[in-house]
Structure formats: structure tokens, C-alpha cells
Amino acid sequence: MHKKRLGKIGETLACEYLLNHHYTIVERNFQKRYGELDIIAVKDKILVFVEVKTGTSKLNNQQKNLKETIQKKRVRWEEYNPTNK
């Protein structure tokens, strides 16, 4: 299966999961020059940023890749945040 299609399927499944758990999807594939957030959701006035990783490799590799991706994006988004001092 093509990587982009697999990724779209993963994001759709993640959105379904969030909706089933009473989250509201605010935005999908939110892009800025600093990067992309796969899903932005909200529940009980708490804003949630979701990074979706869908793949066919072993879970341990996925966990490592996800951890690295989140760390990189967090630093970039904190730099972007105009309220961050």
C-alpha cells in the first residue's frame, strides 16, 4: 500500500477514535512553515495535538520514530507560539 494512502487511513481511524471518545476535531493536516500537525482536537476545553504514525514495521520502531517526531515538532511549535516567552 502506498505510504500516503496508509497515512490517510491512519488519520481517519484516529479521528474516528477521538470522535467516539467525545472529542471535537478542530482541524486536520494543519500546516505552517514550521511543520504540520495531523489532528487538532478539543475536549472539555482542552486542546489536543495528535501526531499519527501508521506503518507496517514493528511497534518498537514506530514508538521510537514517534517519540523523535514529537520532540522535533514540539520544539518547532514552541518557537512558533507567539504567547511563548
Backbone as CSV, one residue per row, in Angstrom:
resi,resn,N_x,N_y,N_z,CA_x,CA_y,CA_z,C_x,C_y,C_z
1,MET,0.852,-1.182,0.000,0.000,0.000,0.000,0.897,1.244,0.000
2,HIS,0.513,2.236,-0.744,1.270,3.484,-0.846,1.297,4.193,0.509
3,LYS,2.445,4.789,0.869,2.639,5.417,2.184,1.601,6.505,2.488
4,LYS,1.321,7.360,1.495,0.367,8.451,1.731,-1.025,7.907,2.016
5,ARG,-1.420,6.890,1.277,-2.751,6.300,1.474,-2.838,5.642,2.855
6,LEU,-1.791,4.931,3.222,-1.756,4.299,4.538,-1.838,5.354,5.636
7,GLY,-1.119,6.465,5.450,-1.164,7.556,6.421,-2.555,8.159,6.543
8,LYS,-3.242,8.344,5.410,-4.610,8.887,5.419,-5.555,7.956,6.172
9,ILE,-5.383,6.661,5.955,-6.217,5.676,6.661,-5.980,5.781,8.162
10,GLY,-4.714,5.894,8.561,-4.388,6.031,9.983,-4.995,7.285,10.593
11,GLU,-4.930,8.399,9.867,-5.507,9.649,10.371,-7.020,9.549,10.488
12,THR,-7.640,8.904,9.520,-9.099,8.726,9.570,-9.488,7.861,10.766
13,LEU,-8.751,6.788,11.004,-9.027,5.929,12.162,-8.823,6.685,13.473
14,ALA,-7.778,7.516,13.520,-7.523,8.315,14.726,-8.669,9.297,14.969
15,CYS,-9.164,9.933,13.904,-10.294,10.859,14.046,-11.542,10.126,14.537
16,GLU,-11.793,8.952,13.980,-12.947,8.165,14.426,-12.829,7.825,15.911
17,TYR,-11.634,7.440,16.333,-11.399,7.130,17.741,-11.691,8.344,18.618
18,LEU,-11.148,9.492,18.223,-11.355,10.717,19.002,-12.835,11.094,19.054
19,LEU,-13.515,11.020,17.925,-14.944,11.348,17.897,-15.748,10.397,18.782
20,ASN,-15.390,9.116,18.764,-16.075,8.132,19.616,-15.827,8.364,21.101
21,HIS,-14.772,9.119,21.409,-14.451,9.452,22.796,-14.773,10.920,23.105
22,HIS,-15.704,11.468,22.340,-16.306,12.785,22.592,-15.362,13.968,22.395
23,TYR,-14.377,13.811,21.528,-13.545,14.939,21.129,-14.190,15.606,19.924
24,THR,-13.933,16.886,19.750,-14.334,17.600,18.551,-13.072,17.822,17.723
25,ILE,-13.125,17.455,16.455,-11.983,17.669,15.574,-12.009,19.130,15.116
26,VAL,-10.966,19.861,15.445,-10.870,21.274,15.094,-10.249,21.422,13.708
27,GLU,-9.219,20.640,13.439,-8.506,20.761,12.161,-7.730,19.483,11.881
28,ARG,-7.613,19.166,10.598,-6.761,18.058,10.159,-5.703,18.625,9.230
29,ASN,-4.503,18.089,9.342,-3.389,18.494,8.478,-3.148,20.002,8.514
30,PHE,-3.087,20.538,9.724,-2.825,21.959,9.931,-1.363,22.228,9.588
31,GLN,-1.119,23.124,8.619,0.241,23.362,8.159,0.681,24.806,8.365
32,LYS,1.876,24.927,8.831,2.576,26.201,8.936,3.995,25.942,8.452
33,ARG,4.764,26.992,8.283,6.112,26.781,7.769,6.971,25.964,8.727
34,TYR,6.560,25.872,9.979,7.314,25.098,10.970,6.996,23.616,10.936
35,GLY,5.949,23.248,10.220,5.602,21.845,10.141,4.112,21.637,10.076
36,GLU,3.712,20.404,10.254,2.308,20.038,10.154,1.868,19.316,11.424
37,LEU,0.643,19.586,11.828,0.004,18.821,12.899,-1.073,17.978,12.227
38,ASP,-1.073,16.677,12.483,-2.029,15.797,11.819,-3.464,16.100,12.225
39,ILE,-3.695,16.202,13.536,-5.052,16.439,14.030,-4.983,17.401,15.216
40,ILE,-5.881,18.373,15.211,-6.082,19.226,16.382,-7.505,18.952,16.848
41,ALA,-7.638,18.585,18.103,-8.951,18.245,18.654,-9.134,18.955,19.989
42,VAL,-10.377,18.977,20.460,-10.669,19.603,21.746,-11.707,18.761,22.485
43,LYS,-11.529,18.708,23.805,-12.495,18.025,24.672,-12.412,18.693,26.037
44,ASP,-13.555,19.066,26.566,-13.613,19.696,27.888,-12.671,20.906,27.983
45,LYS,-12.668,21.726,26.930,-11.861,22.948,26.863,-10.352,22.695,26.858
46,ILE,-9.952,21.462,26.564,-8.534,21.120,26.481,-8.201,20.852,25.014
47,LEU,-7.233,21.601,24.502,-6.796,21.463,23.129,-5.757,20.357,23.043
48,VAL,-5.940,19.441,22.085,-5.076,18.272,21.960,-4.462,18.253,20.558
49,PHE,-3.150,18.064,20.480,-2.450,17.938,19.206,-2.088,16.470,19.028
50,VAL,-2.495,15.895,17.892,-2.307,14.464,17.667,-1.377,14.241,16.481
51,GLU,-0.328,13.487,16.703,0.584,13.054,15.649,0.254,11.588,15.362
52,VAL,-0.102,11.285,14.124,-0.489,9.926,13.748,0.659,9.294,12.978
53,LYS,1.044,8.113,13.394,2.047,7.331,12.678,1.428,5.981,12.344
54,THR,1.298,5.719,11.063,0.742,4.454,10.609,1.806,3.757,9.795
55,GLY,2.055,2.508,10.112,3.077,1.794,9.358,2.935,0.305,9.508
56,THR,3.836,-0.381,8.869,3.795,-1.842,8.904,4.996,-2.417,9.639
57,SER,5.853,-1.540,10.189,7.041,-2.021,10.899,6.665,-2.447,12.319
58,LYS,7.640,-2.979,13.017,7.408,-3.423,14.385,7.078,-2.245,15.287
59,LEU,6.303,-2.491,16.326,5.855,-1.446,17.238,7.019,-0.681,17.871
60,ASN,8.080,-1.367,18.249,9.204,-0.681,18.892,9.803,0.390,17.987
61,ASN,9.952,0.106,16.706,10.465,1.097,15.760,9.492,2.250,15.630
62,GLN,8.190,1.951,15.598,7.187,3.009,15.494,7.226,3.903,16.724
63,GLN,7.368,3.309,17.901,7.423,4.098,19.130,8.631,5.021,19.126
64,LYS,9.778,4.520,18.690,10.992,5.328,18.640,10.821,6.477,17.645
65,ASN,10.313,6.169,16.458,10.112,7.204,15.442,9.114,8.253,15.910
66,LEU,8.050,7.825,16.560,7.034,8.757,17.044,7.623,9.690,18.095
67,LYS,8.383,9.131,19.014,8.989,9.934,20.068,9.904,11.012,19.468
68,GLU,10.716,10.632,18.484,11.617,11.586,17.830,10.830,12.660,17.083
69,THR,9.788,12.262,16.371,8.971,13.206,15.608,8.288,14.202,16.523
70,ILE,7.716,13.721,17.614,7.018,14.605,18.553,7.993,15.613,19.144
71,GLN,9.179,15.161,19.516,10.163,16.065,20.100,10.551,17.153,19.114
72,LYS,10.802,16.793,17.869,11.179,17.769,16.849,10.064,18.773,16.616
73,LYS,8.824,18.283,16.507,7.697,19.179,16.257,7.431,20.071,17.461
74,ARG,7.571,19.529,18.655,7.308,20.316,19.853,8.233,21.524,19.906
75,VAL,9.485,21.310,19.617,10.437,22.416,19.640,10.046,23.450,18.594
76,ARG,9.716,23.013,17.389,9.354,23.957,16.332,8.073,24.697,16.669
77,TRP,7.059,24.011,17.207,5.793,24.676,17.512,5.937,25.619,18.699
78,GLU,6.790,25.281,19.647,7.023,26.198,20.764,7.683,27.472,20.259
79,GLU,8.559,27.351,19.277,9.186,28.539,18.688,8.142,29.381,17.957
80,TYR,7.161,28.734,17.347,6.125,29.437,16.589,5.118,30.140,17.497
81,ASN,4.827,29.564,18.642,3.793,30.051,19.538,4.083,31.497,19.957
82,PRO,3.252,32.445,19.531,3.506,33.847,19.868,3.332,34.173,21.354
83,THR,2.652,33.313,22.104,2.465,33.567,23.535,3.591,32.980,24.362
84,ASN,4.445,32.191,23.729,5.570,31.572,24.430,6.661,32.620,24.673
85,LYS,7.054,32.787,25.901,8.056,33.819,26.222,9.311,33.206,26.735
